[in-house]
Amino acid sequence: MNTQRQNDQFTDVTLVSGDCRAKCHRSVLAAASPYFQTMFLSDLPESKSATVTLKINPAALELTVDYMYTAEITATADNVQSLVEACGILLLNDLKSICDQFTLPQLEIANCIGMFRNASLYGLQRIQEAARRLMTADFVSVVSTNGFMELSSEELVQYISDDDVSVDSEDAVLESVLKWVRHDPDERKTALVTILESVRLQFCTGIYLNKVLDSCDVLTPETRSYLKVALKLHVAPTSALSGTCNSPTTARFSYRMKRRVLVVGGTEMATPVIRDNTEIRFWHEGRRSWEVLTHLKQSYSGFGVCMLDNGLLLTGGRHGGLPAKCCWKFDMQHNTWTELPPLNGGRTDHSCVVVGSVAFVVGGRYSSGSYCVESLDHNQRQWSPVPNQMPESVYTPLVVGCEKGFYVFDNSERHPSTQFFTIAGEWQVLADIPNNTKCNGATGVMLNGYVYLLGGMTNMCMRYEPTTDCWTKLGVPTAVMIGSAVVWHGRVLLVGGNGYSSDIRQYDPVTDHWSLWEMQLWKTLSGASVFSVDI
């Protein structure tokens, strides 16, 4: 049939595009293309006309006709785009697959947005999905390309709304949006409020939101008001607010899957005895299970534990009923334990906290010769008492670290909590917790510049504001919770219960609401510590 076409034998229709006039056989065109089959079977004028004019690149039309007769074609960088357009019109799926195979190896950061746009337009699903994966997997690199700057506001919203966008923090997404606006501020800044509704502002840091409000030069009054509402919801959830913030509340997969909830130590009820939990497990969201990370070096309890250089620092504890002074560090990257210099004396039921790169042990029950507060000197590789000790001993301290120091609360039953804050070695006394509330069994976290004290025998939920030295009473947990707490995607997880429990409850500071978390512990535990870590 191709020979007959070339010799103009029995041809009955001429396809026209620009200077290209291709004489063809209707039967061949109808067999090769659903587009032509529908056309020639219809009552349209083209079904009987001797010529059919097509809006296809002339060179692409010539190549496409050759392909329909021979099933052979050579795709090149110069012709593949026009061939793809022709495939979209003529519904040539086999030729589209050939274009896919040629185009996929050309996909890279610099052109992925353009290729995604074209693939979406012409239904090239393989290229569309491959480009989408590249756009989401290396978001930080893609936002530096010309293609990102040329996105329409609708395309930008579609892009940043994708759960698969991989960033360590939502700060990077907000920064990219502002960068896009600065590329053409006069035209784009009016669309910023609408675009911000697709930025997950709840997962931005308060520091970065403040920075944007203080120094960003493309904010309209409406945008500034929107971000102020978002910041207030971020740091003062129970305040009376005007305005709304429609930011998505679902975490992206990237920072959901890299950060893990890690549970260390505690004791379990193993009838008829209580025994120490030696497992260290983390919650794997993808597998929906608690995975074993490692085991403690030996069975003991009452130790202090904190995060140090993305590893676990364990200090002291009880061995054979006596306070111990041993210290261990677990390296999460290499899955190894290293013994560190011992404390100056045995210590148990204390707290361990890191400020900057310095580790401190605070309070507890200790053998003679121990100090109330010690710090670890990495250079000297030894623990030393801090020069200025706490005004009074705290036997079961609740310690909450922050950027510049740490807060200490008396976690015993003996009297209402004694509160101290230290910075640069100086101790300050904090305002009393309202109603002489005791912290017995409570835990605490630092979130958005506030100290939250939660749970305990008094079932408390209090927020302390350092700038005003004031306390605010919040909604209490739905059950008595004695355990440990961790900040997790803008909320607080409280692990433990009244006695031995596998419950995990979460507190939402935006709504001041408590609820059960999505999963329980793998077994009932008391006194376990919980962290948010990169694994």
C-alpha positions, 0 to 999 in steps of 0.5 A, spaced: 500 500 500 505 504 501 508 503 494 501 504 491 501 511 495 508 513 493 506 512 485 499 515 486 495 509 485 488 508 487 489 514 492 482 517 494 484 523 499 489 528 500 491 530 507 493 538 507 497 542 512 501 548 510 506 546 504 505 538 505 500 535 501 500 527 502 495 523 498 493 517 501 488 511 501 482 512 506 482 505 508 489 505 510 488 511 514 481 509 517 485 502 519 491 506 522 487 512 526 481 512 530 480 519 528 480 518 521 475 512 522 470 516 525 471 522 520 470 517 514 464 514 517 460 520 519 456 525 515 461 530 516 463 534 509 470 531 510 468 524 509 466 525 502 471 530 500 477 529 496 482 533 501 482 534 508 485 540 512 489 538 518 492 543 524 498 539 524 505 541 523 507 539 516 513 536 517 510 531 522 504 530 518 509 527 513 512 523 518 506 521 521 503 518 514 509 514 513 508 511 520 501 509 518 503 506 512 510 502 514 510 502 522 517 505 522 519 512 524 525 515 527 524 520 533 529 526 534 529 532 539 527 536 533 521 532 531 518 529 537 514 535 540 510 536 533 509 528 533 506 528 540 501 533 538 500 529 532 499 523 536 494 527 540 490 529 534 490 523 530 489 518 536 496 514 534 497 511 541 503 506 538 506 512 536 505 516 542 509 510 546 515 511 541 515 518 543 515 516 550 521 511 549 525 517 546 523 522 551 524 519 557 531 519 557 531 526 556 528 528 562 532 532 567 531 537 573 531 543 568 526 541 563 521 537 568 516 542 569 515 543 561 515 536 560 510 535 565 506 540 562 506 537 555 505 530 557 499 532 561 496 536 555 497 530 550 496 525 555 503 522 555 502 518 562 508 515 562 512 522 561 507 525 566 508 521 572 516 520 571 516 528 570 511 529 577 516 524 581 522 528 579 518 534 580 516 532 587 523 528 589 527 534 588 523 540 589 528 544 592 532 544 585 526 544 581 524 551 584 531 554 581 529 553 574 526 557 569 520 552 568 518 554 576 518 561 575 514 560 569 508 556 572 501 559 572 498 560 579 494 555 578 499 550 576 503 552 582 497 551 587 497 544 583 504 543 584 505 544 592 498 541 593 502 534 592 503 530 598 509 527 595 513 534 595 519 532 598 522 537 603 525 537 610 520 543 612 514 546 610 519 553 610 522 551 603 515 550 600 513 557 603 520 560 601 519 557 594 512 561 593 515 567 595 520 566 590 515 565 585 512 572 587 518 576 587 519 574 579 513 578 577 511 581 583 506 586 580 502 581 577 503 575 582 502 578 589 495 579 588 494 571 588 499 570 594 493 569 599 490 564 594 496 560 593 498 560 601 491 556 602 495 550 599 502 551 603 501 547 610 503 553 614 501 549 620 508 545 619 512 551 618 516 554 623 514 560 628 521 563 627 520 562 619 513 565 619 516 571 623 521 572 619 517 573 613 512 577 616 518 582 618 522 582 612 518 580 606 517 585 601 511 582 597 506 581 602 499 585 601 495 587 607 491 581 606 497 576 605 500 579 611 493 579 615 493 571 613 500 570 615 499 573 622 492 569 623 497 563 621 502 565 626 497 566 632 494 559 631 501 556 631 503 559 637 497 561 641 492 557 639 487 558 645 487 566 643 481 569 641 482 570 633 479 574 628 480 572 621 481 565 618 487 560 616 485 555 611 492 551 611 492 544 610 493 540 616 496 533 613 503 532 613 507 531 607 510 524 606 517 527 606 517 529 613 512 524 615 517 518 613 523 521 615 521 523 622 520 517 627 516 517 634 522 513 638 520 510 645 525 508 650 525 504 656 520 504 661 517 498 665 512 492 663 507 488 667 509 481 666 505 477 671 507 476 677 513 481 676 514 488 673 520 487 669 524 493 665 523 494 657 530 493 654 527 494 647 528 501 643 522 501 638 520 506 633 513 507 629 514 506 622 508 510 618 509 506 612 509 499 615 504 501 620 508 497 625 513 498 631 520 496 629 525 494 633 531 499 633 536 496 638 536 494 645 539 497 651 546 494 653 543 491 659 536 491 663 536 497 668 531 503 669 531 510 672 536 512 667 536 519 664 535 519 656 536 525 651 537 526 644 545 528 643 547 529 635 542 525 633 543 519 637 541 517 644 545 519 651 543 514 657 546 516 663 545 513 670 540 509 672 539 503 677 543 497 677 541 492 683 537 497 686 543 502 687 544 508 683 549 507 677 554 512 674 555 509 667 553 513 661 552 510 654 551 513 647 547 510 641 549 512 634 543 511 630 547 512 623 551 506 625 547 502 630 552 502 635 553 503 642 559 507 645 561 508 653 562 515 655 565 518 661 561 516 667 558 521 672 561 523 678 557 519 682 551 514 681 544 517 680 537 515 678 530 518 677 534 524 674 533 528 668 538 529 662 537 534 657 541 537 651 542 545 650 546 546 644 551 541 644 552 541 651 549 535 655 546 536 662 544 531 668 539 534 673 537 532 680 534 525 682 537 521 687 544 520 687 550 517 692 554 521 696 559 525 692 554 527 686 552 534 684 545 536 683 547 538 676 553 536 672 555 537 664 559 533 659 565 536 657 566 533 650 573 536 650 575 534 657 571 527 656 568 528 663 562 530 667 563 536 671 558 540 676 556 546 673 559 552 677 552 555 680 548 549 682 540 550 683 537 553 689 535 547 692 535 540 690 529 537 686 529 529 686 524 527 681 525 533 676 521 535 670 526 538 665 524 542 659 530 544 654 530 550 650 534 554 645 538 558 651 537 553 657 532 549 660 526 549 665 526 545 671 520 543 675 519 539 681 515 532 679 515 529 686 509 529 691 512 533 697 509 540 695 507 545 689 512 545 684 518 549 684 520 552 678 527 554 675 530 556 669 537 557 667 541 561 662 548 562 662 549 559 669 544 564 672 538 561 675 531 564 675 525 563 679 519 562 675 511 564 677 508 559 681 503 554 677 496 556 678 492 553 684 498 550 687 498 545 682 503 539 683 507 536 677 507 529 680 508 524 674 507 530 669 511 531 663 513 537 658 515 539 652 517 546 648 513 548 642 513 554 638 516 558 644 511 556 650 512 550 655 507 545 656 506 541 662 501 535 661 498 529 664 501 527 671 496 525 677 493 532 677 491 531 670 494 537 668 495 541 661 498 548 662 502 553 658 507 557 660 509 564 656 516 566 658 516 573 655 510 574 660 512 569 666 505 567 665 501 561 666 495 559 662 490 553 663 488 549 657 484 543 656 486 537 660 487 530 657 481 525 657 484 520 662 490 520 667 496 520 663 503 519 667 508 518 661 513 522 656 511 527 651 514 529 644 512 534 639 510 531 633 507 535 626 505 541 630 501 536 636 504 533 642 503 526 643 503 523 650 505 516 651 503 512 657 497 512 662 494 511 669 499 505 671 501 501 665 498 503 659 499 502 651 495 508 650 498 514 646 494 521 646 495 527 642 494 534 644 492 539 638 494 546 641 490 549 635 484 547 637 486 545 645 483 538 644 485 531 646 484 525 642 487 518 641 493 517 637 492 513 630 496 507 634 497 504 641 504 502 643 506 495 642 505 493 649 503 496 656 509 500 658 510 505 664 515 510 665 518 510 658 521 516 654 519 518 647 522 522 642 522 525 635 528 522 631 531 522 624 532 514 622 
